[in-house]
Amino acid sequence: MSDEPTRSDLKRIDQMTDEDIDYSDIPEVDAAFFETARVVVPPGKKQVTVRIDGDVLEWLKGQGRGYQTRINAILRAYYEAHVS
């Protein structure tokens, strides 16, 4: 079974009011949160052309929507593991 919502799920969500949403598992944000909070601005993205093996590309696309975001996440993880 897919984790992606179906059209009927989206329609139901669109009809929900704020009172219908259960926030009980989300901690309240208080002053203590802001003592350690920091603003993180992701670096800007640039459009490039990359040649990727066909089987790798098909596998990434087969994981569902957002394959380009996944490619970026894979490259970022590699970069962060190797940057000094």
PASE-80166 format. One record per residue (C-alpha): residue in one letter; x, y, z; chain; residue number from 1. Coordinates in Angstrom, 1 decimal, always signed. Layout:
<palo><code>A</code><xx>X</xx><yy>Y</yy><zz>Z</zz><unit>A</unit><pos>NUM</pos></palo>
...
This chain:
<palo><code>M</code><xx>+0.0</xx><yy>+0.0</yy><zz>+0.0</zz><unit>A</unit><pos>1</pos></palo>
<palo><code>S</code><xx>+1.3</xx><yy>+3.5</yy><zz>-0.9</zz><unit>A</unit><pos>2</pos></palo>
<palo><code>D</code><xx>+2.0</xx><yy>+6.1</yy><zz>+1.7</zz><unit>A</unit><pos>3</pos></palo>
<palo><code>E</code><xx>+1.0</xx><yy>+8.9</yy><zz>-0.8</zz><unit>A</unit><pos>4</pos></palo>
<palo><code>P</code><xx>-2.5</xx><yy>+10.3</yy><zz>-0.1</zz><unit>A</unit><pos>5</pos></palo>
<palo><code>T</code><xx>-5.2</xx><yy>+9.6</yy><zz>-2.6</zz><unit>A</unit><pos>6</pos></palo>
<palo><code>R</code><xx>-7.4</xx><yy>+12.3</yy><zz>-4.1</zz><unit>A</unit><pos>7</pos></palo>
<palo><code>S</code><xx>-10.2</xx><yy>+11.3</yy><zz>-1.6</zz><unit>A</unit><pos>8</pos></palo>
<palo><code>D</code><xx>-7.7</xx><yy>+11.9</yy><zz>+1.3</zz><unit>A</unit><pos>9</pos></palo>
<palo><code>L</code><xx>-6.9</xx><yy>+15.4</yy><zz>+0.0</zz><unit>A</unit><pos>10</pos></palo>
<palo><code>K</code><xx>-10.6</xx><yy>+16.3</yy><zz>-0.3</zz><unit>A</unit><pos>11</pos></palo>
<palo><code>R</code><xx>-11.2</xx><yy>+15.1</yy><zz>+3.3</zz><unit>A</unit><pos>12</pos></palo>
<palo><code>I</code><xx>-8.2</xx><yy>+17.1</yy><zz>+4.6</zz><unit>A</unit><pos>13</pos></palo>
<palo><code>D</code><xx>-9.3</xx><yy>+20.2</yy><zz>+2.7</zz><unit>A</unit><pos>14</pos></palo>
<palo><code>Q</code><xx>-12.7</xx><yy>+20.0</yy><zz>+4.5</zz><unit>A</unit><pos>15</pos></palo>
<palo><code>M</code><xx>-11.1</xx><yy>+19.8</yy><zz>+8.0</zz><unit>A</unit><pos>16</pos></palo>
<palo><code>T</code><xx>-11.3</xx><yy>+22.7</yy><zz>+10.4</zz><unit>A</unit><pos>17</pos></palo>
<palo><code>D</code><xx>-8.5</xx><yy>+23.6</yy><zz>+12.9</zz><unit>A</unit><pos>18</pos></palo>
<palo><code>E</code><xx>-10.6</xx><yy>+22.0</yy><zz>+15.6</zz><unit>A</unit><pos>19</pos></palo>
<palo><code>D</code><xx>-10.5</xx><yy>+18.7</yy><zz>+13.8</zz><unit>A</unit><pos>20</pos></palo>
<palo><code>I</code><xx>-6.7</xx><yy>+18.5</yy><zz>+14.0</zz><unit>A</unit><pos>21</pos></palo>
<palo><code>D</code><xx>-5.2</xx><yy>+16.6</yy><zz>+16.9</zz><unit>A</unit><pos>22</pos></palo>
<palo><code>Y</code><xx>-2.1</xx><yy>+18.5</yy><zz>+18.1</zz><unit>A</unit><pos>23</pos></palo>
<palo><code>S</code><xx>-1.7</xx><yy>+16.4</yy><zz>+21.3</zz><unit>A</unit><pos>24</pos></palo>
<palo><code>D</code><xx>+1.6</xx><yy>+14.8</yy><zz>+20.3</zz><unit>A</unit><pos>25</pos></palo>
<palo><code>I</code><xx>+3.3</xx><yy>+18.1</yy><zz>+19.4</zz><unit>A</unit><pos>26</pos></palo>
<palo><code>P</code><xx>+5.0</xx><yy>+19.9</yy><zz>+22.3</zz><unit>A</unit><pos>27</pos></palo>
<palo><code>E</code><xx>+4.2</xx><yy>+23.6</yy><zz>+22.8</zz><unit>A</unit><pos>28</pos></palo>
<palo><code>V</code><xx>+6.8</xx><yy>+26.1</yy><zz>+21.7</zz><unit>A</unit><pos>29</pos></palo>
<palo><code>D</code><xx>+7.8</xx><yy>+28.1</yy><zz>+24.7</zz><unit>A</unit><pos>30</pos></palo>
<palo><code>A</code><xx>+10.7</xx><yy>+30.6</yy><zz>+25.5</zz><unit>A</unit><pos>31</pos></palo>
<palo><code>A</code><xx>+13.1</xx><yy>+27.6</yy><zz>+26.2</zz><unit>A</unit><pos>32</pos></palo>
<palo><code>F</code><xx>+12.7</xx><yy>+26.6</yy><zz>+22.5</zz><unit>A</unit><pos>33</pos></palo>
<palo><code>F</code><xx>+13.8</xx><yy>+29.9</yy><zz>+21.3</zz><unit>A</unit><pos>34</pos></palo>
<palo><code>E</code><xx>+16.9</xx><yy>+30.0</yy><zz>+23.5</zz><unit>A</unit><pos>35</pos></palo>
<palo><code>T</code><xx>+18.5</xx><yy>+27.3</yy><zz>+21.3</zz><unit>A</unit><pos>36</pos></palo>
<palo><code>A</code><xx>+16.7</xx><yy>+27.9</yy><zz>+18.1</zz><unit>A</unit><pos>37</pos></palo>
<palo><code>R</code><xx>+18.6</xx><yy>+29.1</yy><zz>+15.1</zz><unit>A</unit><pos>38</pos></palo>
<palo><code>V</code><xx>+17.6</xx><yy>+30.2</yy><zz>+11.6</zz><unit>A</unit><pos>39</pos></palo>
<palo><code>V</code><xx>+19.0</xx><yy>+28.0</yy><zz>+8.9</zz><unit>A</unit><pos>40</pos></palo>
<palo><code>V</code><xx>+18.8</xx><yy>+29.3</yy><zz>+5.3</zz><unit>A</unit><pos>41</pos></palo>
<palo><code>P</code><xx>+19.5</xx><yy>+26.5</yy><zz>+2.8</zz><unit>A</unit><pos>42</pos></palo>
<palo><code>P</code><xx>+21.9</xx><yy>+27.4</yy><zz>+0.0</zz><unit>A</unit><pos>43</pos></palo>
<palo><code>G</code><xx>+20.4</xx><yy>+28.4</yy><zz>-3.2</zz><unit>A</unit><pos>44</pos></palo>
<palo><code>K</code><xx>+19.9</xx><yy>+25.8</yy><zz>-5.9</zz><unit>A</unit><pos>45</pos></palo>
<palo><code>K</code><xx>+21.2</xx><yy>+26.1</yy><zz>-9.4</zz><unit>A</unit><pos>46</pos></palo>
<palo><code>Q</code><xx>+19.9</xx><yy>+24.3</yy><zz>-12.5</zz><unit>A</unit><pos>47</pos></palo>
<palo><code>V</code><xx>+22.4</xx><yy>+22.1</yy><zz>-14.2</zz><unit>A</unit><pos>48</pos></palo>
<palo><code>T</code><xx>+22.4</xx><yy>+19.2</yy><zz>-16.7</zz><unit>A</unit><pos>49</pos></palo>
<palo><code>V</code><xx>+23.7</xx><yy>+15.9</yy><zz>-15.3</zz><unit>A</unit><pos>50</pos></palo>
<palo><code>R</code><xx>+24.1</xx><yy>+12.6</yy><zz>-17.1</zz><unit>A</unit><pos>51</pos></palo>
<palo><code>I</code><xx>+23.0</xx><yy>+9.7</yy><zz>-15.0</zz><unit>A</unit><pos>52</pos></palo>
<palo><code>D</code><xx>+23.0</xx><yy>+6.0</yy><zz>-15.9</zz><unit>A</unit><pos>53</pos></palo>
<palo><code>G</code><xx>+19.6</xx><yy>+5.0</yy><zz>-17.1</zz><unit>A</unit><pos>54</pos></palo>
<palo><code>D</code><xx>+19.0</xx><yy>+2.3</yy><zz>-14.6</zz><unit>A</unit><pos>55</pos></palo>
<palo><code>V</code><xx>+19.9</xx><yy>+4.6</yy><zz>-11.7</zz><unit>A</unit><pos>56</pos></palo>
<palo><code>L</code><xx>+17.5</xx><yy>+7.3</yy><zz>-13.0</zz><unit>A</unit><pos>57</pos></palo>
<palo><code>E</code><xx>+14.7</xx><yy>+4.8</yy><zz>-13.4</zz><unit>A</unit><pos>58</pos></palo>
<palo><code>W</code><xx>+15.3</xx><yy>+3.5</yy><zz>-9.9</zz><unit>A</unit><pos>59</pos></palo>
<palo><code>L</code><xx>+15.1</xx><yy>+7.0</yy><zz>-8.5</zz><unit>A</unit><pos>60</pos></palo>
<palo><code>K</code><xx>+12.0</xx><yy>+7.9</yy><zz>-10.5</zz><unit>A</unit><pos>61</pos></palo>
<palo><code>G</code><xx>+10.5</xx><yy>+4.5</yy><zz>-9.4</zz><unit>A</unit><pos>62</pos></palo>
<palo><code>Q</code><xx>+10.7</xx><yy>+5.7</yy><zz>-5.7</zz><unit>A</unit><pos>63</pos></palo>
<palo><code>G</code><xx>+7.8</xx><yy>+8.2</yy><zz>-6.5</zz><unit>A</unit><pos>64</pos></palo>
<palo><code>R</code><xx>+7.6</xx><yy>+11.9</yy><zz>-6.9</zz><unit>A</unit><pos>65</pos></palo>
<palo><code>G</code><xx>+10.5</xx><yy>+14.1</yy><zz>-6.0</zz><unit>A</unit><pos>66</pos></palo>
<palo><code>Y</code><xx>+13.3</xx><yy>+12.2</yy><zz>-7.6</zz><unit>A</unit><pos>67</pos></palo>
<palo><code>Q</code><xx>+15.3</xx><yy>+15.4</yy><zz>-8.2</zz><unit>A</unit><pos>68</pos></palo>
<palo><code>T</code><xx>+15.0</xx><yy>+16.2</yy><zz>-4.5</zz><unit>A</unit><pos>69</pos></palo>
<palo><code>R</code><xx>+16.3</xx><yy>+12.7</yy><zz>-3.6</zz><unit>A</unit><pos>70</pos></palo>
<palo><code>I</code><xx>+19.2</xx><yy>+13.2</yy><zz>-6.0</zz><unit>A</unit><pos>71</pos></palo>
<palo><code>N</code><xx>+20.1</xx><yy>+16.4</yy><zz>-4.2</zz><unit>A</unit><pos>72</pos></palo>
<palo><code>A</code><xx>+19.7</xx><yy>+14.8</yy><zz>-0.8</zz><unit>A</unit><pos>73</pos></palo>
<palo><code>I</code><xx>+22.0</xx><yy>+11.9</yy><zz>-1.9</zz><unit>A</unit><pos>74</pos></palo>
<palo><code>L</code><xx>+24.7</xx><yy>+14.3</yy><zz>-3.1</zz><unit>A</unit><pos>75</pos></palo>
<palo><code>R</code><xx>+24.3</xx><yy>+16.5</yy><zz>+0.0</zz><unit>A</unit><pos>76</pos></palo>
<palo><code>A</code><xx>+24.8</xx><yy>+13.5</yy><zz>+2.3</zz><unit>A</unit><pos>77</pos></palo>
<palo><code>Y</code><xx>+28.0</xx><yy>+12.6</yy><zz>+0.3</zz><unit>A</unit><pos>78</pos></palo>
<palo><code>Y</code><xx>+29.2</xx><yy>+16.2</yy><zz>+0.4</zz><unit>A</unit><pos>79</pos></palo>
<palo><code>E</code><xx>+28.6</xx><yy>+16.5</yy><zz>+4.2</zz><unit>A</unit><pos>80</pos></palo>
<palo><code>A</code><xx>+30.4</xx><yy>+13.2</yy><zz>+4.8</zz><unit>A</unit><pos>81</pos></palo>
<palo><code>H</code><xx>+33.5</xx><yy>+14.4</yy><zz>+2.9</zz><unit>A</unit><pos>82</pos></palo>
<palo><code>V</code><xx>+33.8</xx><yy>+18.1</yy><zz>+3.6</zz><unit>A</unit><pos>83</pos></palo>
<palo><code>S</code><xx>+36.4</xx><yy>+19.1</yy><zz>+6.1</zz><unit>A</unit><pos>84</pos></palo>
